[in-house]
Amino acid sequence: WCNSFYALAFLILSLNACFRDVMSYGRSSHVRSHKKLHGWSPDQNQWNEKLYPFWEKGDPRWNDCWRGGKVVARLTSDSPALVGSNVTFTVTLQFPRCQKEDNDSNIVYDRNCRNAEFGPTYVYNWTKWIDDCGWENCTSNNTHNVFPDGRPFPHHPGWRRRNFIYLFHTVGQYYQKTGGSSAIVSINTTNITLGKQMMVVSVYRRGHRTYVPVATASGIYVVTDQIPLYVNLTQKNDRNASDSVFIKDSPITFDVKIHDPSHYLNNSAIAYKWNYGDGSGSFISNSPISTHTYTLLGNFSLNLTVQAIIPVPCGPATPTPPLPTSPGKITTKTPSNLDSPTSTGVMEDTPDGGCHIYRYGHYKTTISVVEGILQVNIIQMTSVQMTVAQGENSLVDFVVTCQGSLPTDACTIVSDPTCQVSQNVVCDPVEVTDQCLLTIRRAFNEPGTYCVNITLGDDASQALTSALISVNGAPGSSSRTVEGVLIASGFLVAFVIIVTLLLYKRYKEYKPIERSAEQVVNREGLSVYFNNVKAVLFPGNNERDPLLKSKPGIV
């Protein structure tokens, strides 16, 4: 009889669930040795399934665990993490439509939600329940103050607003905490095996007699011995940086972004070794930003090595985690260059008695260098003379040149004088065969001052130039005004001709905007106005202008 009793007792104990069984959710839960994480507990500990019921996926009880719908847990992390740094996980609960958390962490109906019918104000009024219970009475009832492993909840000033229990599980260990509609957990990765790992989280809500499961989530995170980084490549006139096609004879900016959200490398000495792949040699810098100009056409292999010298406490053996790519070693010799050593982490003693560990990161890509449009200039602006019968709009011709390859399209953006509010956008294909010289004609609905941006582009590049112009009056009125001056004041004709020609030659060359808007507006207004006068006094004169000998087509 005694033997039967002990066998029954052993069977009952063996049936008790442990964290590994509950948190695996059907995945393989074989035992594997892991180094201890600070503040975490081994998942062999028993789980109080009576207080915290466990439901398998597909259990119909999930359909009734929350009033008004289902709660979704969103699990995110700032992975990948360099070994030795911290990786942080954030769980955010997404409630059913028209439900939200109030300032007391109760769940209420959102009265601003449209097309919804509401019952009582509260979905879950935990404040009232806790007030009725009181801390002393609640603490005497272990169904409302302990975690699944039996440990008591922390009693702190904000305990009333923590009505959810979050249970995190990874690498054979678990962490439990209370919280509101979100929770954050950080882990130091020193003792986590390199590679991909799984984080699982279960969320329970407060109940009167038990805690009720409301959501689960899982996600992959990565621990690496290589410095996580990426490089942002930009170029002034490049049309699409993501296609890795850049322009010859134009500087490319390389901006290295190291992924270090826990600031593990803040006190490290970081060096960057560049090889641009065009035979220019290697370049070492302490700045994450570098520029380089490719003067040849073709494909080039860009290589970057980043070295971080990280101060660490001196101790036996390297902090390289279990199962590294290759074992670390202690050395008293500083690497002579930035070429990565055979080991992923090298610790060395320093003269000041401290120790450092070396970590490396790598970036490699292939870029293509092609001809592109390097610069665009407006060399002339001319007001096109029209009769009143031809229309109300004022037309202006912009003669544009560019350097580099020939454009295939031209876009004009007409904006207000501040160049902030766009009023009109026109894009047209262009055909330029021998040299980059074309005339772009644009209409202006009414008099005023405008900011005009002209962009010429091809498949790989685009370049921009800007001008502030002043458009004066209706198309016919300007001509009639000049004509009236000629009839009534013939003796002023010679003077007007001389001044017109001088000002025309002075202002026909467009300069990029470097002055205040008021100064430029006045000058460009004079330019367009005197072009009007010149067109009236010397019709056909544009045919003798050397800038227009090639007779570019009007766009």
Secondary structure, 3 states (H helix, E strand, C coil): CHHHHHHHHHHHHHHCCEHHHHHCCCCCCCCCCCCCCCCCEECCCECCCCCCCCCCCCCHHHHHCCCCCCCEEEEEECCCEECCCEEEEEEEEECCCCEEECCCCCEEECCCCCCCCCCCCEEECHHHHHHHHCHHHHHHCHHHCECCCCCECCCCCCHHHCCEEEEEEECCEEEEEEECCEEEEEEECCCCCCEEEEEEEEEEECCCCCCEEEEEEEEEEEEECECCEEEEEEECCECCHHHCEEECCCCEEEEEEECCCCCCCCCCEEEEEEECCCCCCEEEECCCEEEECCCCCEEEEEEEEEEEEEEECCCCCCCCCCCCCCCCEEECCCCCCCCCCCCCCEEEECCCCCEEEEEEEEEEEEEEEECCEEEEEEEEEEEECCCHHHCCCEEEEEEEEEEECCCCEEEEEEECCCCCCEEEEEEEECCCCCCCEEEEEEEECCCEEEEEEEEEECCCEEEEEEEEEEECCCHHHHHHHHHHHHHHCHHHHHHHHHHHHHHHHHHCCCCCCCCCHHHHHHHHHHHHHHHHHHHHHCCCHHHHCHHHCCCCCEC
